[in-house]
Amino acid sequence: MEDSRKKMWDFWYNHNEYQKQRNESVEYIHSNIFYFILDCYTNEFDFLSENIESFAGYSVKEFNIDVLIDNIHEDDQEFVANCERLSIDYQNTLFYDEHFKYSYSYSFRFNTRDKGCLVFNLSYEALEVNNQGYLAKSLVRVKVEELAPDYRVDRLFSIYDKTNAISINFNNINKLTKREREILDLINKGLTSAEIANKLFLSKMTVDTHRRNILYKTDSSNFIDLLNKIKTI
């Protein structure tokens, strides 16, 4: 690399100089959070935060998906399994870039090796999609909390639409087909039936039929009612 160019990019390569400026006593900025990258086909971690041992009591080499599942509190096992089943069912209706639109979250109790039971608030989103349009890898973020004496189990499974900045009521949205969700999204953006028909290369009559079916499936009197049902915030 030429000297002038090397000097220009010195900040990029000379990490040690910048690290000296940080407080060496702080190992992690978010000390109550760890991350992992999950391969959705092998169920193996491509990456796992080194601070996992401070939470779970297992080293990076020891901690894997089986350890995670086996140590979910027995009263939360069915709930977590159902959350994962629902998310997979929903993800299998998505294609390619649609996966990157959503994040998924839920909480459960985890039995650590040496610190008793902690609360894991887990959320994840698509990191990589395969050539067939299915989710291949996900980035998972886990915020860890102490289990308070008055802790109340939260049985909420949330799907967050990052594009429209809304949380989705899964029970309502899951009743709709991919095309109906597409039309609902455009309705939410303020498009008329004629504009939707033009955008999706459909007839206005077809769009109107989809609109009626959407209201019927979600037991809604109108789209204002439906949009209020879908938004959980």
Secondary structure, DSSP 8 states (H G I E B T S, - for coil): --HHHHHHTHHHH-HHHHHTTS-TT-S-SSTTEEEEEEETTTTEEEEE-TTHHHHHS--TTT--HHHHHHTB-TTTHHHHHHHHHHHHHHHTT--GGGGGGEEEEEEEEEE-SSS-EEEEEEEEEEEEE-TTS-EEEEEEEEEEEE--TT-------EEEETTTTEEE-HHHHTTS-HHHHHHHHHHHTT--HHHHHHHHT--HHHHHHHHHHHHHHTT-SSHHHHHHHHB--
